[in-house]
Amino acid sequence: MHAPFSSVPELGDAFLRGVEAAHAIASPQQFFVWLRLHLHRFVPHELALCWCDAGRDAGGCRALVLNCVPLPESLMLALSNPAAHCWRQLAEQWERADGRACRVVLDTLPAEGAQALAGAGFGALELHAVQGPGRPGPELIFAFASRQGAAPGADALLALELWMPYLQFAWWRAEGTGARRVATRLALGAPPLTERELQVLVAVREAKANAQIGALLGISPLTVKNHLRSIQRKLGARNRAHAVAEAMARRLIS
C-alpha cells in the first residue's frame, strides 16, 4: 500500500492525528467535523455522501448527506433515500473499478440524483466502498465532491484508499453500530490473531508494503503475504484495509 504523502512528514503527521481523532467520534455531526478537519486536506470536498447497509437487525439501509454548501431540498431528499437509483449506480461504478477508489463523472450517470448533483455545480465524485463478508455488494459507500478549484488528482484516490479503514471505523462509531458489530462477530468464535499477525497488522495500518514489513520483522515478503491471508480469513476481511478496520473495531490494535 503506497501512501501518497509518505515523503511529506507533515502530511504523515496529519494522517496520524486523523486516525487518533476517529476514536472520539460519537455522532454523525462529529463524523462530519472529523471529515472536514482531517480528510479534507487529502480528499478536498464540500459534500460527503454516506450509504450503509447495516443489515435488517441493525436498521437496514441508511443514507446520509453531509454538506457545507447549500443544496436544493429536493436534492437533499433524493440523496437521503437509501433506495435511490443513484446509490445503485455508484455501487456499480465501484465494482467496475475492481473495488478500488475511483472518480465518477456525474454527467455519465443517468440517475436523477446524480444529474441533480451535476446541475448543482458538482462535476464528479471521489468514490470508495467496503464490501462486507458474505455480501453480493457494498456494505458501505463513501463519496466526496467539491465545486471549488481543479479536480483532485490521482493522489486523492490513493489517499482515499489509505483512509478507507478509518472512514469505516469512524462511521461505525458515528452510527453507534461499532460495538454491536464487534459483539456479533466475536460471538461467532473467530480464531484469535497471533502475536506475529498483530505485528503485521500494525505495520499495515502504518501503510507499509509487504517488503517493508518483512524487513521490519525479519521475515520474507512471502511470509508476510501468508500472514495477511490468515488475518483476512480469521477476521472475515475482504482485503488488508478491511482487515485493519476490523481489527480496530474489535480493539485488537489501536
Secondary structure as the mmCIF struct_conf table of DSSP 4:
data_model
#
loop_
_struct_conf.conf_type_id
_struct_conf.id
_struct_conf.beg_label_comp_id
_struct_conf.beg_label_asym_id
_struct_conf.beg_label_seq_id
_struct_conf.end_label_comp_id
_struct_conf.end_label_asym_id
_struct_conf.end_label_seq_id
TURN_TY1_P TURN_TY1_P1 PRO A 4 SER A 7
HELX_RH_AL_P HELX_RH_AL_P1 PRO A 9 ALA A 22
TURN_TY1_P TURN_TY1_P2 HIS A 23 ALA A 24
BEND BEND1 SER A 27 SER A 27
HELX_RH_AL_P HELX_RH_AL_P2 PRO A 28 TRP A 34
HELX_RH_PI_P HELX_RH_PI_P1 LEU A 35 LEU A 39
TURN_TY1_P TURN_TY1_P3 HIS A 40 PHE A 42
BEND BEND2 VAL A 43 VAL A 43
BEND BEND3 GLU A 46 GLU A 46
STRN STRN1 LEU A 47 ASP A 53
HELX_RH_3T_P HELX_RH_3T_P1 ARG A 56 ALA A 58
TURN_TY1_P TURN_TY1_P4 GLY A 59 GLY A 59
STRN STRN2 CYS A 61 ASN A 67
BEND BEND4 CYS A 68 VAL A 69
HELX_RH_AL_P HELX_RH_AL_P3 GLU A 73 LEU A 79
TURN_TY1_P TURN_TY1_P5 SER A 80 SER A 80
TURN_TY1_P TURN_TY1_P6 PRO A 82 ALA A 83
HELX_RH_AL_P HELX_RH_AL_P4 HIS A 85 ARG A 96
TURN_TY1_P TURN_TY1_P7 ALA A 97 GLY A 99
BEND BEND5 ARG A 100 ARG A 100
STRN STRN3 CYS A 102 VAL A 105
HELX_RH_3T_P HELX_RH_3T_P2 LEU A 106 THR A 108
BEND BEND6 ALA A 111 ALA A 111
HELX_RH_AL_P HELX_RH_AL_P5 GLU A 112 GLY A 119
TURN_TY1_P TURN_TY1_P8 ALA A 120 GLY A 121
STRN STRN4 ALA A 124 VAL A 130
HELX_LH_PP_P HELX_LH_PP_P1 GLN A 131 GLY A 132
TURN_TY1_P TURN_TY1_P9 PRO A 133 GLY A 134
BEND BEND7 PRO A 136 GLY A 137
BEND BEND8 GLU A 139 GLU A 139
STRN STRN5 LEU A 140 ALA A 145
BEND BEND9 GLN A 148 ALA A 150
HELX_LH_PP_P HELX_LH_PP_P2 ALA A 151 PRO A 152
HELX_RH_AL_P HELX_RH_AL_P6 ALA A 154 GLU A 175
TURN_TY1_P TURN_TY1_P10 GLY A 176 GLY A 176
HELX_RH_AL_P HELX_RH_AL_P7 GLY A 178 ALA A 187
TURN_TY1_P TURN_TY1_P11 LEU A 188 GLY A 189
HELX_LH_PP_P HELX_LH_PP_P3 ALA A 190 THR A 194
HELX_RH_AL_P HELX_RH_AL_P8 GLU A 195 ARG A 205
TURN_TY1_P TURN_TY1_P12 GLU A 206 ALA A 207
HELX_RH_AL_P HELX_RH_AL_P9 ASN A 210 LEU A 217
TURN_TY1_P TURN_TY1_P13 GLY A 218 GLY A 218
BEND BEND10 ILE A 219 ILE A 219
HELX_RH_AL_P HELX_RH_AL_P10 PRO A 221 LEU A 235
TURN_TY1_P TURN_TY1_P14 GLY A 236 GLY A 236
BEND BEND11 ARG A 238 ASN A 239
HELX_RH_AL_P HELX_RH_AL_P11 ARG A 240 ALA A 249
TURN_TY1_P TURN_TY1_P15 ARG A 250 ARG A 251
BEND BEND12 LEU A 252 LEU A 252
#
